[in-house]
Amino acid sequence: MVVGEIIGLILAIIVVVILFKVLKSIPALIVNAVIGVVILWLLNLVFGLHIAINIWSVLVSAIGGIAGVIIVVVLYFLGFAFVS
């Protein structure tokens, strides 16, 4: 019985640590997503590009930051993705 309680306690601690790390990174992802959407919108507006701003381009921008926006633009120019 004691071994089961110890394993349960260890699993609970692991879950709490993982949740803490995920919740701590959410504001950074939101900031990256907003910056990415603004940059993509400005690229579309200023340079006349037609990069699709959808869930996938926002996710790539949120996870990658400025590098993610560059990846979206490169994929757009190569014709692989984000073409509207």
Buried (B, 14 or more C-beta within 10 A) or exposed (E): EEEEEEEEEEEEEEEEEEEEEEEEEEEEBEEBBEBBBEBBEEBBEEEEBEBBBEEEBBBBBBBBBEEBBBBBBEBBEEEEBBEE
